[in-house]
């Protein structure tokens, strides 16, 4: 059974493989990270770990028993009891409820470990899979439209239990 793990330095190789192998799949529903992201991956990974150590962000990976990264679940811009949730799941891991289960684990961590009271999220209108995960997980549309790398999207919010 895959395990949700807090991002660590030793995750870098498996995370890079995850991003490379799923690049085309991700680009179909969200904007491409660009070649620069991959060329400077090591520095980017170190920056994520620094932000995590500072407490402004919390990054998590869904890791298979063999160490393969199946997904990312990030809490970003942590402030005043709230954060933005972002996630992506490997193409081969979709359709099995893994994203929904991981989001529920993020709720638990958010409330107990990070002392958050609510989460915000957004998804492109065309990204029906992510929007379905958000709705199944109890996120409520705010009615606000957002632009996500030039794509029309919808904003959501989820209050967390105390």
C-alpha positions as CSV (number, residue, x, y, z in Angstrom):
1,X,0.0,0.0,0.0
2,X,1.5,3.4,-0.9
3,X,2.5,5.7,1.9
4,X,2.3,9.4,2.3
5,X,5.8,10.7,3.2
6,X,7.0,14.2,4.0
7,X,9.5,15.4,1.3
8,X,13.1,14.5,2.1
9,X,16.4,15.1,0.3
10,X,16.7,11.5,-0.6
11,X,13.4,11.6,-2.5
12,X,15.0,13.7,-5.3
13,X,15.9,10.9,-7.8
14,X,12.5,9.2,-7.5
15,X,10.7,12.5,-7.7
16,X,12.6,13.6,-10.8
17,X,11.7,10.3,-12.4
18,X,8.1,10.8,-11.5
19,X,8.0,14.3,-13.1
20,X,9.8,13.1,-16.2
21,X,7.8,10.0,-16.8
22,X,4.5,11.8,-16.3
23,X,5.3,15.1,-18.0
24,X,3.1,14.6,-21.1
25,X,0.2,13.3,-18.9
26,X,0.4,16.3,-16.6
27,X,0.7,18.8,-19.5
28,X,-2.7,17.5,-20.9
29,X,-4.5,19.0,-17.9
30,X,-2.1,21.6,-16.4
31,X,0.6,23.8,-17.7
32,X,4.0,22.2,-18.5
33,X,6.8,22.9,-16.0
34,X,9.2,23.7,-18.8
35,X,12.7,22.4,-19.6
36,X,14.2,24.8,-17.0
37,X,12.5,22.9,-14.2
38,X,14.2,19.7,-15.2
39,X,17.5,21.3,-15.9
40,X,17.7,22.9,-12.4
41,X,15.8,20.2,-10.6
42,X,18.4,19.7,-7.8
43,X,18.4,23.4,-6.9
44,X,14.6,23.4,-7.0
45,X,14.4,20.4,-4.7
46,X,16.7,22.1,-2.2
47,X,14.6,25.2,-2.3
48,X,11.5,23.2,-1.5
49,X,13.2,21.6,1.5
50,X,14.3,25.1,2.7
51,X,10.7,26.4,2.4
52,X,9.5,23.3,4.3
53,X,12.1,23.8,7.0
54,X,10.9,27.4,7.3
55,X,7.3,26.3,7.8
56,X,5.9,28.2,4.8
57,X,5.2,25.0,2.8
58,X,4.7,21.3,3.5
59,X,5.5,18.9,0.8
60,X,4.4,15.2,0.7
61,X,4.9,12.3,-1.7
62,X,2.8,9.3,-2.2
63,X,5.4,6.5,-2.3
64,X,5.0,2.9,-3.4
65,X,6.5,0.1,-1.4
66,X,9.4,-0.1,-3.9
67,X,10.2,3.6,-3.5
68,X,8.5,4.8,-6.7
69,X,6.8,8.2,-6.4
70,X,3.1,7.9,-7.4
71,X,2.0,11.4,-6.5
72,X,2.7,14.8,-4.9
73,X,0.5,16.5,-2.3
74,X,1.7,20.0,-1.4
75,X,0.5,22.5,1.2
76,X,1.8,25.9,0.1
77,X,1.7,29.5,1.3
78,X,0.9,28.4,4.9
79,X,-0.3,31.4,6.9
80,X,-3.0,32.3,9.4
81,X,-4.3,28.7,9.8
82,X,-4.7,28.1,6.1
83,X,-2.8,26.8,3.1
84,X,-3.2,26.1,-0.6
85,X,-3.4,22.4,-1.5
86,X,-1.9,21.2,-4.8
87,X,-1.5,17.7,-6.0
88,X,-0.7,15.5,-9.0
89,X,-0.8,11.8,-9.4
90,X,1.1,9.5,-11.8
91,X,-1.0,8.4,-14.8
92,X,-0.6,4.7,-13.9
93,X,-1.9,5.4,-10.4
94,X,-5.1,7.1,-11.4
95,X,-8.6,5.6,-11.1
96,X,-7.9,3.7,-7.9
97,X,-8.9,6.3,-5.2
98,X,-5.3,7.0,-4.3
99,X,-5.6,10.8,-4.7
100,X,-8.7,11.0,-2.6
101,X,-7.2,8.8,0.1
102,X,-4.0,10.9,0.2
103,X,-6.0,14.1,0.4
104,X,-7.8,12.8,3.4
105,X,-4.5,12.0,5.0
106,X,-3.4,15.6,4.2
107,X,-6.5,16.8,6.1
108,X,-5.4,14.8,9.2
109,X,-1.8,16.2,9.0
110,X,-3.1,19.7,8.3
111,X,-5.3,19.7,11.4
112,X,-3.1,17.8,13.8
113,X,0.6,18.4,12.8
114,X,0.4,21.8,11.0
115,X,-2.5,23.4,13.1
116,X,-4.4,24.5,10.0
117,X,-8.1,25.2,10.1
118,X,-8.8,25.4,6.3
119,X,-7.4,24.6,2.9
120,X,-7.8,26.3,-0.4
121,X,-7.5,24.6,-3.8
122,X,-8.1,25.3,-7.4
123,X,-8.3,23.2,-10.5
124,X,-8.7,24.0,-14.2
125,X,-12.2,23.6,-15.5
126,X,-10.9,21.0,-18.0
127,X,-9.2,19.0,-15.2
128,X,-12.2,16.9,-14.3
129,X,-10.2,14.3,-12.4
130,X,-8.8,16.9,-9.9
131,X,-12.1,18.6,-9.5
132,X,-13.7,15.3,-8.7
133,X,-11.1,14.5,-6.1
134,X,-11.7,17.9,-4.5
135,X,-15.5,17.5,-4.4
136,X,-15.3,13.9,-3.1
137,X,-13.0,15.1,-0.4
138,X,-15.4,17.8,0.8
139,X,-14.0,20.9,-0.9
140,X,-16.7,23.4,-1.7
141,X,-16.6,25.6,-4.8
142,X,-16.2,29.3,-3.8
143,X,-17.8,30.6,-7.0
144,X,-14.5,32.4,-7.7
145,X,-13.0,31.8,-11.1
146,X,-9.2,31.8,-11.3
147,X,-6.6,31.7,-14.0
148,X,-4.1,28.8,-13.8
149,X,-1.3,29.3,-16.2
150,X,-3.7,30.9,-18.6
151,X,-6.4,28.3,-18.2
152,X,-9.8,29.0,-16.7
153,X,-10.2,27.4,-13.3
154,X,-12.4,27.2,-10.2
155,X,-11.5,27.9,-6.6
156,X,-12.5,25.6,-3.7
157,X,-12.2,25.7,0.1
158,X,-12.4,23.0,2.8
159,X,-12.8,23.7,6.5
160,X,-10.9,21.3,8.7
161,X,-12.2,19.8,12.0
162,X,-10.7,21.2,15.2
